[in-house]
Amino acid sequence: DRNMAAEVMSATDRAQLNDEVRVIVLKGEGRAFCAGLDLQTRIGKNLENDEEVEALKTELRDCFDMIMRLWDSPKPTVAAVQTYCMGAGMELALACDITIAARDCRFGSPEVLYGSGAIALLLPYLCGPKRAREILLTGNDRITSEQAEAWGLVTRVVGEDKLIERARECALEIARH
């Protein structure tokens, strides 16, 4: 939601301005990395007035800005992705320089199933236009970590019990150089 986007952007800004921070590690808290935008509030709802339309535009712009803040980060970024990485959450992970995923993670872009679409369109850049179209047009939300790695969406797949350890090791290696 908008609050999460604001928190991620604020944390990213603080990290980018702090000379002691050499690498930014992004991880989800709780059961999933990120399930994407809250589309449940939009299902079956027609935007009936200009105020609702503007609120949606603002929410999408905030999400886009959050994703691009990581994509354009002057400091290296590492995503540690567990369980579910869907929609805008997947774009957030893709925006990072390195994405390490737990073996049992599922990726996808199910927005089309709810009458929405991708926000930043990073997929074609990373996995090619044909694969990106397949994912985005079908609403595929069952992409395994291994598929994501083969398609260039994930850098490395590890056991869930090693996810944070591997992400930190990667960040420390980058920071040393």
N, C-alpha and C positions, 0 to 999 in steps of 0.2 A: 504494500500500500504506500501511500505518499509519505507516511511517517518513516517506514523502513528506507525508502529511497533517500529521504533527507538525512537519516542517520548514517547510511553508507557513504553518501557524498561528504558529510561532515567529517567522518572518520578518515576517509581517503584524503581530504584536504589537510587535516592535521598531520597525517603520515607524510604527505608530500612536502609539507613545510618544515618538518622536523629533520634536521641534518643527521641525527643519530639513527633514524630509520633508513635502512638501505634497501629493504624489500618489503612489499606489502603482501600479507597472506590473508586470503578471504576464505572463510569457512562458514558453513551453516551452523546454526544452534538448534539442538533438538533432533527431531526425527528425520529431517530432510535438509538438503542444501538449500533448495528453494523450489516451491511449487509454482512459481510465477505470479502474475497478477491475480487478484481476487476477481475472477470472472463470474463467480456465483451471483454477485450483486447485479450483473449486467444481463444474465440469461433471461430471455423473454421480456425484457424491458425496453420499450421504445423511449428514446430520448425525446421528451415531449416539449421541452422549452429550451431557449438559448442558454439558460443557466446550467442545465444538465449537460448540454453539449460542451460548454466551456469547461465545466468541471472535469469531464472525461478527457478533453484535450490537454488540460493541465496535468492530469494524472499520467497520461501517456508521455507528455513532454518531460516530466520529472523522471519517469522510468528511463526514457531514452538518455537523458543527461547523466543518470547514474551509471548506465552501461558504458557510455562513451567516456566518462571520467576515468574508468579503468582502462579502456582501450587506448586512451591518449596519455596515460600516466607516464610521467618522466622517470618514475622508479619502476623497477621490475615488479610484476604481480604474479602471484601463484594462487590458484584456486584449489581447495581441498574439498572434493565433492562426494557426498554420501547419499544413499537411498534414492531420492528423487531430485531431478534437475530438469524442470519443465519450463516451457515458455520463456518468459523474460528472465527467469532464473538460469535457463540454459544459455541465453545470450550473455548474461552476466559472467558465467563461467568461461564462455568462449572469448570474452573480451580480455581475459587475463592472458599474460604471456605464456604461462605454463598451467595446464589443468591436469591435476592428478585425481583419479576417480577410484572409489572403492569398487571392488569386483561386482557387488550386487546392485550397483546403481543403475537407474533407468533414466534415460534422457528422452526428450521429445518436445514437440511443438504443437500441442493440442488446441491452440487458440482457434483454429479454423472450425473446430467442432462446436465452438461457442459463438461463432459469428464475428470473430476478431481476426487479427493477423499479427505477424512478427513486428517487433518495434524497431530494432536496429539493423536487421537483415545482414548479420555477420556470416550466416551460413554459406552463401555462395562464395565468399572470399576464402573460407577455410576448407570446404569440402567440394567445391565446384558447383556450377549452376544446375546440372542435372540432378545430382543427389539432393541439393537444397530444395529444388522444386518438388521432388518426391516427398520429402519430409514436410514441407510447408503446405502443400496442396492436399495431402492425405490426413494431416493432423497426427502423424505417427508419434505415439508416446510410449513406444516399447523398444527403444533403441538401447541395446545392452552396452555396458562399458567397453566390451571387446569390439563391438561394431563401431562405437564412437572413436575408439583408438584407431581402428583400421581406416576410418573415413577422415581422420585428421582433426577430429574435434577434441580429442583427449591426448595428452602427452604420454601418460603412463597409467596403468591399472595395477592396483595393489589390493591386498586384503584389507577389509574394513578396520581391523585391529591395528594396521600399520599406516593408515591414511595420514593422520596428523604427524606422526613421526617422519614419514617420507616427505611430507610437505615442508616441515621444518628443516630437514636435512637439505632439501633442495634450496630453500631460502638461504640457509647458512652458506652453502656452496657459492651461490650467487653473490652474497654479501662479501665473501672473502675476496672475490675478484673485482 
